[in-house]
Amino acid sequence: MLIALRGLLGYRPDQTGFIVILETHLEIAMTGRICNVQRNKDRCGCTYPGCSRQGYCCDCIHYHWKHKELPGCLFPEDAEKTYDRSLKYFIEVWSKKLGKK
């Protein structure tokens, strides 16, 4: 794969001899990746109406983590429906569910 990418990406060897893809070119490398949007949507447990990130798990995780939250798919079904995605609520819900608190 690296050989195929050499002509497309900026790269350089680091001190250990490993190839480091330059950050500015990382997005180009990822454009060839296939996101299984329909399969992700079928599996998605998020019930938030009109969510534009359903099926786009990478975008969803990025959005929620930026807000110090976790995606709805990581919450039990009843907890997900509250739309409280906070880390505090996640720990509270799973602690109770697992009998830790």
CNS distance restraints for C-alpha pairs under 8 A (distance, minus, plus):
assign (resid   1 and name CA) (resid   5 and name CA) 6.33 0.50 0.50
assign (resid   2 and name CA) (resid   6 and name CA) 6.09 0.50 0.50
assign (resid   3 and name CA) (resid   7 and name CA) 7.86 0.50 0.50
assign (resid   4 and name CA) (resid   8 and name CA) 7.70 0.50 0.50
assign (resid   5 and name CA) (resid   9 and name CA) 5.80 0.50 0.50
assign (resid   5 and name CA) (resid  29 and name CA) 7.67 0.50 0.50
assign (resid   6 and name CA) (resid  10 and name CA) 7.29 0.50 0.50
assign (resid   6 and name CA) (resid  11 and name CA) 7.27 0.50 0.50
assign (resid   9 and name CA) (resid  21 and name CA) 7.09 0.50 0.50
assign (resid   9 and name CA) (resid  22 and name CA) 7.78 0.50 0.50
assign (resid   9 and name CA) (resid  25 and name CA) 5.81 0.50 0.50
assign (resid   9 and name CA) (resid  26 and name CA) 7.89 0.50 0.50
assign (resid   9 and name CA) (resid  28 and name CA) 7.52 0.50 0.50
assign (resid   9 and name CA) (resid  29 and name CA) 7.28 0.50 0.50
assign (resid  10 and name CA) (resid  21 and name CA) 6.22 0.50 0.50
assign (resid  10 and name CA) (resid  22 and name CA) 5.73 0.50 0.50
assign (resid  10 and name CA) (resid  25 and name CA) 6.22 0.50 0.50
assign (resid  11 and name CA) (resid  19 and name CA) 6.45 0.50 0.50
assign (resid  11 and name CA) (resid  20 and name CA) 5.60 0.50 0.50
assign (resid  11 and name CA) (resid  21 and name CA) 4.53 0.50 0.50
assign (resid  11 and name CA) (resid  22 and name CA) 5.53 0.50 0.50
assign (resid  12 and name CA) (resid  19 and name CA) 5.56 0.50 0.50
assign (resid  12 and name CA) (resid  20 and name CA) 5.50 0.50 0.50
assign (resid  12 and name CA) (resid  21 and name CA) 6.79 0.50 0.50
assign (resid  12 and name CA) (resid  22 and name CA) 7.53 0.50 0.50
assign (resid  13 and name CA) (resid  17 and name CA) 5.20 0.50 0.50
assign (resid  13 and name CA) (resid  18 and name CA) 5.30 0.50 0.50
assign (resid  13 and name CA) (resid  19 and name CA) 4.34 0.50 0.50
assign (resid  13 and name CA) (resid  20 and name CA) 5.90 0.50 0.50
assign (resid  14 and name CA) (resid  18 and name CA) 5.63 0.50 0.50
assign (resid  14 and name CA) (resid  19 and name CA) 6.29 0.50 0.50
assign (resid  14 and name CA) (resid  20 and name CA) 6.44 0.50 0.50
assign (resid  21 and name CA) (resid  25 and name CA) 6.93 0.50 0.50
assign (resid  21 and name CA) (resid  26 and name CA) 6.66 0.50 0.50
assign (resid  22 and name CA) (resid  26 and name CA) 6.58 0.50 0.50
assign (resid  23 and name CA) (resid  27 and name CA) 7.87 0.50 0.50
assign (resid  25 and name CA) (resid  29 and name CA) 6.65 0.50 0.50
assign (resid  26 and name CA) (resid  30 and name CA) 6.41 0.50 0.50
assign (resid  27 and name CA) (resid  31 and name CA) 6.37 0.50 0.50
assign (resid  28 and name CA) (resid  32 and name CA) 7.67 0.50 0.50
assign (resid  29 and name CA) (resid  33 and name CA) 7.92 0.50 0.50
assign (resid  35 and name CA) (resid  56 and name CA) 7.43 0.50 0.50
assign (resid  36 and name CA) (resid  40 and name CA) 6.06 0.50 0.50
assign (resid  36 and name CA) (resid  55 and name CA) 7.65 0.50 0.50
assign (resid  37 and name CA) (resid  41 and name CA) 6.03 0.50 0.50
assign (resid  37 and name CA) (resid  55 and name CA) 4.60 0.50 0.50
assign (resid  37 and name CA) (resid  56 and name CA) 6.06 0.50 0.50
assign (resid  38 and name CA) (resid  42 and name CA) 6.21 0.50 0.50
assign (resid  38 and name CA) (resid  55 and name CA) 6.38 0.50 0.50
assign (resid  39 and name CA) (resid  43 and name CA) 6.41 0.50 0.50
assign (resid  39 and name CA) (resid  55 and name CA) 7.38 0.50 0.50
assign (resid  40 and name CA) (resid  44 and name CA) 5.92 0.50 0.50
assign (resid  40 and name CA) (resid  54 and name CA) 7.57 0.50 0.50
assign (resid  40 and name CA) (resid  55 and name CA) 4.48 0.50 0.50
assign (resid  40 and name CA) (resid  56 and name CA) 7.09 0.50 0.50
assign (resid  40 and name CA) (resid  57 and name CA) 7.24 0.50 0.50
assign (resid  41 and name CA) (resid  54 and name CA) 5.80 0.50 0.50
assign (resid  41 and name CA) (resid  55 and name CA) 4.18 0.50 0.50
assign (resid  41 and name CA) (resid  56 and name CA) 7.95 0.50 0.50
assign (resid  42 and name CA) (resid  55 and name CA) 7.84 0.50 0.50
assign (resid  44 and name CA) (resid  54 and name CA) 6.78 0.50 0.50
assign (resid  44 and name CA) (resid  55 and name CA) 6.78 0.50 0.50
assign (resid  44 and name CA) (resid  73 and name CA) 6.26 0.50 0.50
assign (resid  45 and name CA) (resid  72 and name CA) 6.60 0.50 0.50
assign (resid  45 and name CA) (resid  73 and name CA) 4.95 0.50 0.50
assign (resid  45 and name CA) (resid  77 and name CA) 7.41 0.50 0.50
assign (resid  45 and name CA) (resid  80 and name CA) 7.93 0.50 0.50
assign (resid  46 and name CA) (resid  54 and name CA) 7.38 0.50 0.50
assign (resid  46 and name CA) (resid  71 and name CA) 7.86 0.50 0.50
assign (resid  46 and name CA) (resid  72 and name CA) 5.20 0.50 0.50
assign (resid  46 and name CA) (resid  73 and name CA) 5.89 0.50 0.50
assign (resid  46 and name CA) (resid  80 and name CA) 6.99 0.50 0.50
assign (resid  46 and name CA) (resid  81 and name CA) 7.97 0.50 0.50
assign (resid  47 and name CA) (resid  80 and name CA) 7.55 0.50 0.50
assign (resid  47 and name CA) (resid  81 and name CA) 6.57 0.50 0.50
assign (resid  48 and name CA) (resid  81 and name CA) 7.75 0.50 0.50
assign (resid  48 and name CA) (resid  83 and name CA) 7.13 0.50 0.50
assign (resid  53 and name CA) (resid  57 and name CA) 7.06 0.50 0.50
assign (resid  53 and name CA) (resid  59 and name CA) 6.22 0.50 0.50
assign (resid  53 and name CA) (resid  60 and name CA) 5.44 0.50 0.50
assign (resid  54 and name CA) (resid  60 and name CA) 7.33 0.50 0.50
assign (resid  56 and name CA) (resid  60 and name CA) 6.25 0.50 0.50
assign (resid  57 and name CA) (resid  61 and name CA) 6.06 0.50 0.50
assign (resid  58 and name CA) (resid  62 and name CA) 6.12 0.50 0.50
assign (resid  59 and name CA) (resid  63 and name CA) 6.02 0.50 0.50
assign (resid  60 and name CA) (resid  64 and name CA) 6.19 0.50 0.50
assign (resid  60 and name CA) (resid  71 and name CA) 6.56 0.50 0.50
assign (resid  61 and name CA) (resid  65 and name CA) 5.88 0.50 0.50
assign (resid  61 and name CA) (resid  70 and name CA) 6.89 0.50 0.50
assign (resid  61 and name CA) (resid  71 and name CA) 6.07 0.50 0.50
assign (resid  62 and name CA) (resid  66 and name CA) 6.06 0.50 0.50
assign (resid  63 and name CA) (resid  67 and name CA) 6.71 0.50 0.50
assign (resid  64 and name CA) (resid  68 and name CA) 6.32 0.50 0.50
assign (resid  64 and name CA) (resid  69 and name CA) 4.73 0.50 0.50
assign (resid  64 and name CA) (resid  70 and name CA) 5.40 0.50 0.50
assign (resid  64 and name CA) (resid  71 and name CA) 6.03 0.50 0.50
assign (resid  64 and name CA) (resid  85 and name CA) 7.75 0.50 0.50
assign (resid  65 and name CA) (resid  69 and name CA) 5.08 0.50 0.50
assign (resid  65 and name CA) (resid  70 and name CA) 6.08 0.50 0.50
assign (resid  68 and name CA) (resid  86 and name CA) 6.66 0.50 0.50
assign (resid  68 and name CA) (resid  87 and name CA) 6.78 0.50 0.50
assign (resid  69 and name CA) (resid  85 and name CA) 5.13 0.50 0.50
assign (resid  69 and name CA) (resid  86 and name CA) 4.52 0.50 0.50
assign (resid  69 and name CA) (resid  87 and name CA) 5.47 0.50 0.50
assign (resid  70 and name CA) (resid  74 and name CA) 7.00 0.50 0.50
assign (resid  70 and name CA) (resid  85 and name CA) 5.44 0.50 0.50
assign (resid  70 and name CA) (resid  86 and name CA) 6.47 0.50 0.50
assign (resid  70 and name CA) (resid  87 and name CA) 6.54 0.50 0.50
assign (resid  70 and name CA) (resid  90 and name CA) 7.76 0.50 0.50
assign (resid  71 and name CA) (resid  75 and name CA) 7.72 0.50 0.50
assign (resid  71 and name CA) (resid  85 and name CA) 6.46 0.50 0.50
assign (resid  72 and name CA) (resid  80 and name CA) 5.32 0.50 0.50
assign (resid  72 and name CA) (resid  83 and name CA) 7.37 0.50 0.50
assign (resid  72 and name CA) (resid  85 and name CA) 6.47 0.50 0.50
assign (resid  73 and name CA) (resid  80 and name CA) 7.38 0.50 0.50
assign (resid  75 and name CA) (resid  79 and name CA) 5.95 0.50 0.50
assign (resid  75 and name CA) (resid  80 and name CA) 5.30 0.50 0.50
assign (resid  75 and name CA) (resid  90 and name CA) 6.68 0.50 0.50
assign (resid  75 and name CA) (resid  93 and name CA) 7.87 0.50 0.50
assign (resid  75 and name CA) (resid  94 and name CA) 7.91 0.50 0.50
assign (resid  76 and name CA) (resid  80 and name CA) 6.02 0.50 0.50
assign (resid  77 and name CA) (resid  81 and name CA) 6.63 0.50 0.50
assign (resid  78 and name CA) (resid  82 and name CA) 7.40 0.50 0.50
assign (resid  79 and name CA) (resid  83 and name CA) 7.60 0.50 0.50
assign (resid  79 and name CA) (resid  84 and name CA) 7.72 0.50 0.50
assign (resid  79 and name CA) (resid  93 and name CA) 7.19 0.50 0.50
assign (resid  80 and name CA) (resid  84 and name CA) 7.14 0.50 0.50
assign (resid  80 and name CA) (resid  85 and name CA) 7.65 0.50 0.50
assign (resid  84 and name CA) (resid  89 and name CA) 6.81 0.50 0.50
assign (resid  85 and name CA) (resid  89 and name CA) 6.88 0.50 0.50
assign (resid  85 and name CA) (resid  90 and name CA) 6.96 0.50 0.50
assign (resid  86 and name CA) (resid  90 and name CA) 6.26 0.50 0.50
assign (resid  87 and name CA) (resid  91 and name CA) 6.23 0.50 0.50
assign (resid  88 and name CA) (resid  92 and name CA) 6.16 0.50 0.50
assign (resid  89 and name CA) (resid  93 and name CA) 5.95 0.50 0.50
assign (resid  90 and name CA) (resid  94 and name CA) 6.14 0.50 0.50
assign (resid  91 and name CA) (resid  95 and name CA) 5.79 0.50 0.50
assign (resid  92 and name CA) (resid  96 and name CA) 6.30 0.50 0.50
assign (resid  93 and name CA) (resid  97 and name CA) 6.11 0.50 0.50
assign (resid  94 and name CA) (resid  98 and name CA) 5.86 0.50 0.50
assign (resid  95 and name CA) (resid  99 and name CA) 6.00 0.50 0.50
assign (resid  95 and name CA) (resid 100 and name CA) 4.79 0.50 0.50
assign (resid  95 and name CA) (resid 101 and name CA) 5.59 0.50 0.50
assign (resid  96 and name CA) (resid 100 and name CA) 5.88 0.50 0.50
assign (resid  96 and name CA) (resid 101 and name CA) 5.37 0.50 0.50
